[in-house]
Amino acid sequence: MPFIQNAWYAAAWSREVTRNLLPRTIANENIVFYRTVAGEVAALADRCPHRFVPLHLGKLKGDIVECGYHGLCFDKTGTCTLNPHGDGSIPRAAKVRSYKVVEKHDLVWLWLGEPSKADETLIADFSVLTDPKFRTVSSYLHVQANYQLISDNLLDLSHGQYLHLMFQNAEGPAKFESEKEPKPNEVWARFSRPNQLPNRYFQMLGFPKDQRGDHRNFMRWTAPSLLLLDVGMTGVNRPAEEGLSIPTSHLLTPETETSTHYFWAMSRDFRQDEDELSRELLRVGVAVFDDEDKPIIEAQQRMVTTSDLMSLKPVLLQTDGPAVRARRLVEAQLQAEQP
């Protein structure tokens, strides 16, 4: 299965990239990340061209990566700067690929495709992650499933009524709102529960358990697999800014055809000075994403046994519309990249 090349992928939380060599496979490409002495992020193909040993098994000396097998050295551009053997001449082929990387929204973003097309303005808006109006908790999990299966899960939030005890509501699944004017490269999946009592999640956040309100889950998808959930609850027929708002980021980066890097974060614009609430939100996020979503999606992957779910002709429901459209947009972009 090919992956979109000319797109920005979330490669790591900024805090993950340090003066230690960080190996990570992204879209079947083995890459090593590190920070230079000046604090910039560098990314190189994680394979020495001499005997193909992973560079992350070597050492970082200043801004130079030294291969741990025979000591060839490479700078952040992938240029070999030292051959410690023989007359010291550097073979013309002694170089490794360097990747375009950008730090934005507390994330390291990686561009796999043509460097000249790596426009930073194309990075999807996740400014909520660093907006001082919000306090954020974040984490990472590794999922043994194709990234589009996780995207499907997030674009059909009706599963919350059955899979997540904390998100269940006595009045049944949320109402699905079809897109009326979809944007060319963006998909929205809107689920709402107007005039209902809060579920356990919003009670935990402080919404009075005996007060009815309007609960929204509006998911924005941007190719290839970047999702931001506008989730909140207000009084009945009251504007969103009056209630609780907890935008949740879901950044999916394919590792291989059947494994995914899943970066997630919960941001809030209320009770920001409460450290205990931050710890509780982190605990809830791990319980929901790691312990509930992950096992069922991995079980789904084992049953599908292929990354191409649609080839199996699954039964489709109305709530599958956004996920199907997202898959079509990915396929169209893949086709556009073909020679």
Secondary structure, DSSP 8 states (H G I E B T S, - for coil): -----SSEEEEEEGGG-SSS-EEEEETTEEEEEEE-TTS-EEEEESS-TTT---GGGSEEETTEEE-TTT--EE-TTSBEEE--STT----TT-B--B-EEEEETTEEEEE-S-GGG--GGGS---GGGT-TT-EEEEEEEEESS-HHHHHHHHH-GGGHHHH-GGG--TT-S-EEE--SS--TTEEEEEEEEEEE---HHHHHHT--TTS-EEEEEEEEEETTTEEEEEEEEEETT--GGGSEE--EEEEEEEEETTEEEEEEEEEESSSTT-HHHHHHHHHHHIIIIIIIIHHHHHHHHHHH-SS-GGGG-----GGGHHHHHHHHHHHHHHHHH--
